[in-house]
Amino acid sequence: MSEHHIIPSSRGGKEVCELPDNFHEAWHICFQNLTPEEVCMFVRMIQNLMWSRYEITWQDINMIINHVKGKGGDYND
């Protein structure tokens, strides 16, 4: 088990919950330092992109991550 910051510590979060190590690692591989709410938005946006495109690039993924983190970007949902 390992501690997971619900709001990432890099973004000022203090509250933690215990997660199995492999789930915690997978969370950060897939969602970097998104909050749970941001992950929900991210997944929905990726789903929409999958229905509208044949290929999704890292540039697309990073643009969506920045969008859900409130850092702007050109992504149109």
C-alpha positions in Angstrom: 0.0 0.0 0.0 1.1 3.6 -0.6 -0.2 7.0 0.2 -2.0 8.8 -2.7 -2.7 12.5 -2.4 -6.3 13.1 -3.5 -5.3 16.6 -4.6 -1.6 16.2 -5.8 0.9 17.5 -3.3 2.5 19.4 -6.2 -0.7 21.3 -6.4 -1.0 22.0 -2.6 -2.9 18.8 -1.6 -2.6 17.5 2.0 -5.3 14.8 2.2 -4.2 11.2 1.4 -5.7 7.8 1.0 -4.0 4.4 0.9 -4.0 2.6 -2.5 -2.5 -0.7 -3.5 1.0 0.0 -4.9 0.3 -1.2 -8.4 -3.0 0.8 -8.7 -1.2 3.9 -7.4 1.5 3.5 -10.0 -1.0 2.9 -12.8 -3.0 6.0 -11.7 0.0 8.2 -12.2 1.0 6.5 -15.5 -2.4 7.1 -16.9 -3.5 10.3 -15.3 -0.3 12.0 -14.2 -1.3 14.4 -11.4 -4.9 14.9 -12.2 -7.5 15.1 -9.4 -10.3 12.5 -9.4 -12.7 15.1 -10.8 -10.3 16.0 -13.5 -9.8 12.3 -14.3 -13.6 12.0 -15.0 -13.5 14.9 -17.4 -10.3 13.6 -19.0 -11.8 10.1 -19.6 -15.0 11.6 -21.1 -12.9 13.8 -23.5 -10.7 10.9 -24.5 -13.8 8.8 -25.2 -15.3 11.6 -27.4 -12.0 11.8 -29.3 -11.9 8.1 -29.8 -15.3 8.2 -31.4 -14.3 11.1 -33.7 -10.7 10.1 -34.7 -8.8 7.2 -36.0 -5.6 8.1 -34.1 -5.0 9.9 -30.9 -1.5 11.4 -30.3 0.4 12.3 -27.2 -0.1 15.9 -28.3 -3.9 15.4 -28.1 -3.6 13.7 -24.7 -1.4 16.5 -23.3 -3.8 19.1 -24.7 -6.7 17.5 -22.9 -4.7 17.2 -19.6 -3.9 20.9 -19.7 -7.5 21.7 -20.6 -8.9 19.8 -17.6 -6.3 21.3 -15.3 -7.5 24.7 -16.3 -4.4 25.6 -18.2 -6.2 26.3 -21.4 -5.5 24.7 -24.7 -7.5 24.5 -27.9 -9.5 21.4 -27.0 -13.1 21.5 -28.0 -15.3 18.9 -26.3 
